[in-house]
Amino acid sequence: MSSTTVTRALFDDVMVPNYNPQQMVPVRGEDCRLWDQEGREYLDLTAGIAVTALGHSHPALLKALKEQADRVWHLSNVFTNEPALRLAQKLTQATFADRVFFCNSGAEANEAAFKLARKYAHDHFGAEKSEIISFVQSFHGRTLFTVTVGGQPKYCQGFEPVPGGIAHAPFNDLAAVEALVSERTCAIVVEPVQGEGGVIPADPAFLRGLRELCDRHNALLIFDEVQTGVGRTGSLYAYMDTDVIPDILTSAKGLGGGFPIGAMLTTDAIAQSFSVGTHGTTYGGNPLGCAVAEAVLDEVNRPQLLADVGRKHERLVAALQAINERHGLFAEVRGKGLLLGAELIDAWKGQSGRFLAAAREQGVLILVAGPDVLRFAPPLIITDAQIDTAMAALERAIEQVLEEGPES
Ligand SMILES: *Cc1c(COP(=O)(O)O)cnc(C)c1O
């Protein structure tokens, strides 16, 4: 199996053109590093979009995967399996939740959450109670339901007709939610930090206000922690850092450390509305994914690792601010834990992709959150030395782009 027989150019011939991947093709990874087909080394501050929380080729994850691969890969939900049972037990012990539903992605976890919220309202209050409130700029996945709940209309355009019964309020604007919420509301869904929307943390008072509105109107509060979960913000789940407890929480991305898995967590009372036969998925809770996720959870849910995320946050923010003092490129540096965003000043708005490409040339891989924000979501195990090396490379990239000047 030669890695040089296929190249990036082939992508444009054989793939549906819904992505435009970077020009190099990574072939191998280890901790925070990636190597491309030419053997060039990169520091990976993308973590596969906040997925490879423990970096690439983590020994504990490799061990879990290989051991389970030798036992059994797939059974379907006609049977249960030991890794799924163990993972569900650990997730319920570690969180507010009593019960877990497994699936394969963040979108599927949210799809399950929205369907459960509708079903619960239908069971307890009648079919009229079906409206979901979410937020402008939010992101909840790409199925037709989740993309419609999401607050970026461009992702729905051309796919109409879209599902109804969904309303959007501006993020962090409690008065706007108060104006929308009613007895017809079955759920409010919020990201504790909007990820794709620009790395924007929710105000603590806003989250408290949502909890109160949900309680007052018999609506469920859903936290989409697909990006913020599994240690990303410095607690196992971001809600733990607030004084708000959701009714439903969705998790994916970091949960599998790179193996596709999603989970919807909820209470015993709410879970009852997903009675036998009401919802399902062939692969959900498959033994391979659950075995890897169990290893991820064991590694991430440790006080030392979580405390280190907070410390590395400080180091990364300080480095970005120091860069900004020298170059005045960022309007704001924000985020939580190791989910950080640097919003470009007006003169550079719309050009985040140029910095991403220049950083790659300097050997460091970063993300954007839309055209105006550079996003950093490194593996939680990134070292201080790697942070320093990455920030020095980023600064060289920034200097180069600044020298070329803004595109008009
Ligand atoms: C990535 C993401 C999703 C979608 O997850 P997929 O696994 O791509 O379906 C949903 N919600 C949030 C907050 C995300 O960041």
The ligand as an SDF file (V2000), in Angstrom:
LIG
                    3D

 15 15  0  0  0  0  0  0  0  0999 V2000
  -19.3590   19.5650   14.8690 C   0  0  0  0  0  0  0  0  0  0  0  0
  -20.6080   19.9330   15.5880 C   0  0  0  0  0  0  0  0  0  0  0  0
  -21.8180   19.2710   15.3320 C   0  0  0  0  0  0  0  0  0  0  0  0
  -21.9560   18.2290   14.2440 C   0  0  0  0  0  0  0  0  0  0  0  0
  -21.2230   17.0850   14.5200 O   0  0  0  0  0  0  0  0  0  0  0  0
  -20.9660   16.0200   13.3210 P   0  0  0  0  0  0  0  0  0  0  0  0
  -20.2480   14.9090   13.9990 O   0  0  0  0  0  0  0  0  0  0  0  0
  -20.1790   16.7280   12.2840 O   0  0  0  0  0  0  0  0  0  0  0  0
  -22.3030   15.6180   12.8190 O   0  0  0  0  0  0  0  0  0  0  0  0
  -22.9170   19.6140   16.0850 C   0  0  0  0  0  0  0  0  0  0  0  0
  -22.8440   20.5560   17.0390 N   0  0  0  0  0  0  0  0  0  0  0  0
  -21.7100   21.2320   17.3180 C   0  0  0  0  0  0  0  0  0  0  0  0
  -21.6840   22.2440   18.4120 C   0  0  0  0  0  0  0  0  0  0  0  0
  -20.5450   20.9460   16.5940 C   0  0  0  0  0  0  0  0  0  0  0  0
  -19.4210   21.6260   16.8300 O   0  0  0  0  0  0  0  0  0  0  0  0
  1  2  1  0
  2  3  1  0
  2 14  2  0
  3  4  1  0
  3 10  2  0
  4  5  1  0
  5  6  1  0
  6  7  2  0
  6  8  1  0
  6  9  1  0
 10 11  1  0
 11 12  2  0
 12 13  1  0
 12 14  1  0
 14 15  1  0
M  END
$$$$
